[in-house]
Amino acid sequence: MLTKLVAGLAVLASSSMAWGQDAYYGWTPGSEIVGQRVQVQTNGVTNTVAFESGGVAKIYSPTGSTVVDANWTAANGQLCLITSNTSDCYPYRAPFQAGQAVDMISDCAVHSRWLAPQVSAKAGERG
């Protein structure tokens, strides 16, 4: 029984490590993307989604010439983007990590690759 429990925890830990952090460490879903622009590639097209506080989002076309107003939620293990025409929810059980692409399939069977931006060190910080 203990062997099965340890094996199960190892699988859980490895799946969380792919995201970079386990949800059990006090992570609030969506907190790492508020104020960020995340690149989302779908069907070979890369749009940029700006996640603002209060569940407001803006989706920018690859050239930035088209902006679609949207809303977003992060709850119950899902990250959802809602526009006036569409609603897509993706599995979301751990935070995005800067510079690490994550492949996800929405509840509408849409495959997308999500990439949170790299965070550059501020002047005076040591890493």
QUIQUI-V48201 format. One record per pair of residues at least 24 apart in sequence whose ideal C-beta (glycine too) atoms are under 6 Angstrom apart, sorted by sequence separation. I is the first residue (numbers start at 1). GAP is how many residues later the second one is. D is the distance in whole Angstrom. If there is no record, write none. Layout:
i: <I;I>
gap: <GAP;GAP>
d: <D;D>
This chain:
i: <30;29;32;32;27;23;42;23;40;41;21;21;40;19;38;39;20;16;38>
gap: <44;45;63;64;68;70;70;71;72;72;73;74;74;75;76;76;77;78;78>
d: <3;4;4;6;5;6;4;5;5;4;6;5;5;3;6;4;4;5;5>
